[in-house]
């Protein structure tokens, strides 16, 4: 992706992240913070936000 132009890079990144459930911190809602991302460790709602940030 390093050699791609901005539109191509954005499209490739979108495809790579489409199934991960990951969102940048600024786009996360309080509800999403209590739900672990797919594949994240589920050690309770208190740590769900930290797990998603990893």
PyMOL commands that set and color helices and strands:
alter all, ss='L'
color gray80, all
select helices_A, chain A and resi 6-17+25-27+30-33+45-53
alter helices_A, ss='H'
color red, helices_A
deselect
rebuild
show_as cartoon
